[in-house]
Every structure is written in structure tokens, then in C-alpha cells.
């Protein structure tokens, strides 16, 4: 039995009298149309984090010759918070999610992209870092002609999206060899997609894991502390979280699934919210609930206690539309804070952890950073100005830009 610890309205009455944690950087960085995902990492070893955005554009019928945009923007970091926009990269249509990890024998990190609305054979794009800010584009298939289509159809009964519809991916060691693997969420086909790492050709043939309910976002962690990575996935269509146990050989067995206290479970993040040394889960709901729910871990896949943080005032009215979330220590006090990209309200909402111990419920104070002519869609955390504090990069729709929120808590 899962017990709620905090009513939905408590968070909304918290006021912030102290100076806010972040300041908005004056410059907005131009990127491609409608960036749906953003990632930041030092890609060339100079200690400065580059910024990558996946630019969806406007999605149209999959039968259209150009059903969506297919570019990524690459912002090369320079000293003094300057960025140079490099030539855009070409991926599959509707690049939707980004992971940065080393997938080859070179030491530099590579960029892995899941494409949502694309033709067979272009579901996964890899940009292999070959040094001196150059990247080799590669494409890998995560498609099978036997995959079904489980989502909306148009008036003619034709699919509105393509299969498998990758919306999220993680890259890590899942099968006990020396090559990083991919696990992706195939939302359109109700499947998880395991793509094993391989020598020379980088990735092998995809395998598919049933995940009924619209798998939307995926994260990996060792939930039972056996030294093997497991999976947690939001099931978007049924409002659930699902857990799979990994066996270290690239196989995953379902363990549990449970309601998230909201109709549409969107993003999931992993962290230690209350500082008790155990892995907790955060899930956000992107429509009328406007809520974030924390599931506090007890170990061995158990998440009995939960706490709801409501950003909106009414549960039946869409006020904010949370599209992305991040967990990190933004003010340097050693406690996990939360940031949310609120698409409809044009805000980034930051929830600063004000608790002093691990007791539940945890207490948060709310900060709001407004964007008048843009809609925050995605977040990435890095120390962009190298002052020892964690900052936020915000992917902005309508403005087709990246905004930076810089922490005031330099270390």
C-alpha cells in the first residue's frame, strides 16, 4: 500500500523572501526550430561544457516527405560564457532525446539521439566524436516489421506517428561486456528496445521487450544493490511507473508497476531526495495535474511512501504543463533540489529543498523564472561558468533558443 504524505496544495502557498538561487544570463543562444531535448557536456576536453539541442520542428503526417525537422544544434563553448554555433547535424526526423556517452574505443564522449517520427533504419543516430570538434554521423535501426502500432490513428485509420516512436533512451553497460548498450522507450509500439554494444560496428541488432501502457521516459539505476543496472519507465497512457530488474546479460524481467497519482506520467528522474542514502524516484505529470510526485525508496524495488508537489492551483485546469524535470543540488547545501520546465506558463519553476534532515515529508520553497516570449521545453544541468555551482540550460520553444540560469552559489 502506497501512502500519500503531503496534500497537493501545500507547495503553492510557499513564498520566497530570500534572493533567488539563479540569475538569468543576458544572452539567449540561437538553435534550430522547437528544441525538444537538450544536453550539455565537455566534448573536447577543454573543461567547458558544449550544448546540444534536438530540434523537432513541426510534426506532420508520417506520409509527408518531410514529416518533421531533422537537425541538432551544436553550440561550441568558449571562454567567458561565449558560444559559437557550429553547422547543424542531420539526424532522423523529429530527434526527440539525447544521451552523451563514449560508445567507441576513443576517449571522447559521443552523442546518441533517439528519433521519434522517422523512417525505418534511422531510429537511432550516433555522432561519433573523432576529435577537434568533428563528429562522424552514423545511423542504427531500432525497428522491426513485426512491431505493432499502439497509438492514435487519423480519420482514415492511418497511424499518426511512426513505429517504434523513440521518446527516451539511456546508454550504459547492461550486458557484462566492455561495450555500452542502449535501452530506449518505443512509445508508439509499447516496447522497450535493447540495442547491444558491439566492437567495430558499435551496436548490434535490436531486441524488444513488451511494455504495455505507452513507455515514455526511461532511467537506469541499481535498485536492489546487486551491482547490476535495472530500469524504471513511465507508462504515459496509463499513469504508472514500471520497474524491470536487469540480470547483467542484457535481459530485463518486470518487477512491479504502480500508479503515479496522476493521469499522464511523463518524466522520471532518479536521486536521493531526502538524503537517507537510498534511491528515490521523481515523476512529473505534464497535463492538468501540474504535479511532481516523489517516491521514497526503501531498497529492493520498494517505494511505499510518496509525496506530491503541486505546481498548479486546480487539478482540472492546465496551468503549467511540466515538460521536463531535473534533480541536483543548485545552492550548494548538499541537498537535492528540483527544477521543472513549465511549457504552458512560460516558466522554469525551481523547488529548493528546505529540509534539514531526512524526515518526511520534505519541505521545499518555490522560485519562478519567467520567459515572456518563449516556452521552456527541456533542461540540462552543468557548471557553465566554471564557478563550482550547478547551472541550468533551458531549451526554449517559439524563441528557438537556449537560455541559461546561472547559480548565485559559487563554490
N, C-alpha and C positions, 0 to 999 in steps of 0.2 A: 504494500500500500504506500502511495506517494503522498506526503503531507505538505500542504502549502504553508509557508512560513510568513508571508507578507502580502497584504492586500494590494490590489492594483493601484490604488490611489495615493499611497503614502509618498511615493517618489515625487509626484507632481507638485507637492507643496514645499519642497526644499528650495530655499533661496541661497544665493552665493553672495556674501558680503566681501570676502577677501578677493584680492586680484586674481584674475583668471589664470589658469595653468598655461595657456598658449597665447601667442600673439600671431595675427595674420601677417604673413610676409607680403610685401607690397606687390611683388611680381607674380603674375599668373603665366604659366608656361603653356604655349600653344601645342595641341596634339590633334590627332585625327578626329573624325566625327563620332560622337557619342561613345566615349571610352567606358567600357563595361567592367574592366578589370585593370588593376594597377599593381606593379611590383617594383621593388627597389633593392638594389644590391650593388656592391662594388664589383664591376665586371672586368676591370683591367688592372687591379692591384695597386691603385694609387691612393686607396683609403677613402675615396669619395663615392657615395652611392649613386649609381645611374638610376634612371627611372624608365620603366617600360609600361606602355598602356596598350590594351587590346581594344580596338575601335570597331564596334558593331555596326555603326551607321543606322540605317533604317531597314528593318527586316521586311521582306516581301514574300510572295509565294515561292516555294521551292522550285517551281517550274519556270520562274523568271530566269533569264540568262545571268542576271546579277541579283541574286536573292538577298544580298546584304553586302556591307563593306567587308573588306578582307585584309585590312592593314593593321600593323602595330607601329606605334611611335617609339623611337629610341632617343632619349634625352641624355646626352653625354655630359657628365658632371665636370665642372672646372672649379678652380679656387674662387673663394668669396661668393659662394652661392650662385654662381653663373652656370647656365646650362646651354648647350648647343644642340639644336635639333638635327639629328642625322637623317639620311634618306630613310624613308619608311620601308618596313619589311612587309612582304606579301605572305599571307597565311591562307588557310581555308576561309570560306565565308562565315561571317559572324564569329570571329575569335572571341571567346567568352571567358576564359580563365587562364591564368599564368602560374607556372611554378618555375623556380630557378634552382637548378641543381647540376652537379657535374655528372654527365652521362657518358663520357668517353675517357680515354686514357690521359688526356691533358688535364692540367690542374685548374684551369679557369672554369668558372661556373657557366653553364649553358642555360638556354631559355626554352621551356616546354610549354606549348599552348594547346588548349582544347578548343576545337571549332564546333560551334553549335548547329549551324544551318548550312551544311556544306555537302558536297558530292562525295560518294564512296571513294575511299582511298586518301582522303585529305582530312580525316577526323582529328589527327594529331600532327601538329607542326613542331619541329625542333630546330632551333637556331644554335648551331654548334659554334662555340667560341673558339676561334682559331688564332686569337691574339691580335694586338694592335687595333682594337675596336672593330674587327672584322668578324662576321658570322656567316657560317655556311648553312643555307636553308635545306632542311630535309623534311620529308613527309612520311607518315606511317598510318596504316589502316587500323581502325578500331571498329570495323563494320563486318557484319555477316549477313548474307542474303536471307538467312533464316531468322533474323531478329524481327520481332513484331513491332507494330506501331501502336502506342497506347494512349496517345493524347488527342487533342482536338482535330476535328475534320471540318472542311468548309461545306458550303451548301451543296456541292456536288459529291460529297463523300470523300474528297481527296484530303490527304494529310496536310495540315497547316505547316508542319515543321518536317525536318528530315530525321532519319534514324542514324545513330542512336541518340543524337542530341546531347553532346557532352556539355555539362554545366559546371563541372568542378573536377580537379584532379590533384593527386599527391604523388610525389616522386621520392622513393626511398628504397631501402633494402628489405624486400619482403620474402625472398626465396633462398636465403642462405648461400648466396654466391657473392662474387665481387662486383656485380653489375646492378646499378639502380633500376628499379622497376617502376611502372606507372600503374596506379589504380584510379580509374575515372568513373564518374557518375554519368550513366547514359539515361537521361530523364525521359526521352521520348519512347524508349524501349523497355523501361522498367528493368534495367540491368546495370550491374557494376561490371566494369571492363578491366581485366588484369592483362597488362602488356609486359611480359618479362624482358628484363635487360639481357643483352647478348653481346659477345665480343664482335668486333669489326663492323657489324651492321647495326649495332646499338640497341635495337629492340627486335623481339621475335613476334610470333603470331599471337594475336589476342585470344583470351579466353573470357567467358561470360558467366556471371553469377546472378541468378534471379534476385530481384529487389523490388517486389511489388509495392506500389504506392507512390511512384514518382521520385526516385532518388535524385536529390538536387545538389546537396553540398556534402563533401566528404573530408574527413580528417583522420589521421593515424596517430595512435599512441599505444603504449603498453599498459592496458587497463588492469591486467591481473599480475603484473610484475614477474612474468616468467621469462623476460628477455626477448620476447617476440612481439612485433608490432601487430596491433589489432585495428579495427576500423569502427568509426561512428559516422552515420549518414542521416541527413534529414530526409524524411519522406514527405515531400511537398504536398502531394494530393490528399493525404490522409492525416496530416498534422501529427506526425510521430517522429521519434528518434529510433534508429535501429543500430544494434551493435553486432559486429562479427568478430569472432576470435581467429587470429592467424595461427598457422601451425609452423611457420618458418620455411615452408616449401612452396609458398605461393598459393596456398589453399585457405579458404575462409569459411568458417561454419557460423550460422546465425546463432546468437546467444539470447537476445532479448529485443523487444521493441515496446515503446510506451508513448502515450500521449504527451504532447509538449505544452499543454494548457493554452493552445491557440490553434486556429483552424489551418493556417498555412505556415508550416515550419520551413524556414528559408535557409539561413546561415547557421553553421555550428562552429564553435571555437573551443579550444582546449586550454586550460590554465589552472592555476591554484588560486582560486578567488579569495578564500579566507585564510590562506597561509598555514594550513594544517599539514602540508606535505603530501596531500592526496590530490589526484587528478579530478578536476571538476569540468563540467560542460556548460557552455553558454549557447542558447539557441534564440534566434530572433525570428519574429513574425512580421512579414512585410506588408500586410494589409491592415484591415480595420482595427485589430487588437493593438497595433503600435506598441508591442511589448517585447521585452527581453526576459527570458526565464533562465535562472541559474539552477543547475542540478549538481548538488554537492556529492562528491564521490566518497565512497566508503571502502573502495578496493574490490577487486574480483567482480567487476562489471556491475556493482550495486550503486544506485543513485536514488535513495529513498526520499531524501529531503530536497525540496525545491523552493525557490524564492522568485517571485515575479516583480519586475521593474516596469511600470507602465509609463510610457512617454506621453501618451495622449490622455485627454480628459474623459473621452467617451469611447467605449469599446466598440460601438457600432458605427462610428464615423472615422473615415480615413483622414488623419491629421498629418502624419509624418512620413509613413511608408519607408520603413527601415530597409535599406538595400544592402548594407554591408556593416560588419562589426569588427572590432579589433580589441584584443586584450593586451595590456602592457602596463608597466609602471611609468606613468607620464610625469610624475612630480618628484621622483627620486626618494620616496619614503619607504620603499621595499614592499609595497602592497600593490595588488593588481587592480588597475583601473580599466574602464571600458569606454570605447568610442563607437558611435553609430553614425553612419551616413544616412541622412533623412531626405529622401528624394522629393517627396511632395511638398514639404515645408521649406526646402532650400536651406537646411541647417546641418551642421555637424554637432551632435549632442555628445558631450563628454561627461561620464559619471565617475567622479573621483571617489575612490574608496576612503571613507572617513572613519572606518572601524579601527580600533586599537588592538584587537585580539581576534581569535578565530571564532568567537561566539556568533551564532546565527540568530536572527538574520543579520547580514552585513549591512552597514549603513553607507549611503552614497550621497554626495552633493552634486548637483546638476549644473553644468555650464553649457552655454549655447553659442555657437559661432555661425552667423548668418551669411548667406551668399545671395545677394539681391537678384542677380540676373543669371543664375546657374543652379543646377540641381545636383547635389552630391550623390555619386553613384557607387564609388568604391574607395577603399582606404588602404594605405600601406604605411608601415611603421619603420623608421630608420632615424639615425642621427645625421641629419642633412647638413648641419653647420658645424659638426665635429666639436660640440661643447660638452659631450658626455651625457646629454639628455636625449630621450626619445621624442622625435617629432612625428608629425603626420603629413603624408601626401594625400590629397583629395582629388579623385577623378571627377570632373565636372561636366555633366551633360549641358546642352544648349550653348554654353561658353566654349565647348571643345577645348578644355584647358585642364591644367593641374594647378591646384592651389596648395600652398604649404602653410601648415600651422606649426610654429616653432615654439618649443617648450621654453618657459621662462626659468626653468630649474636647472641651470648649467651646473655640472658636477666639477 
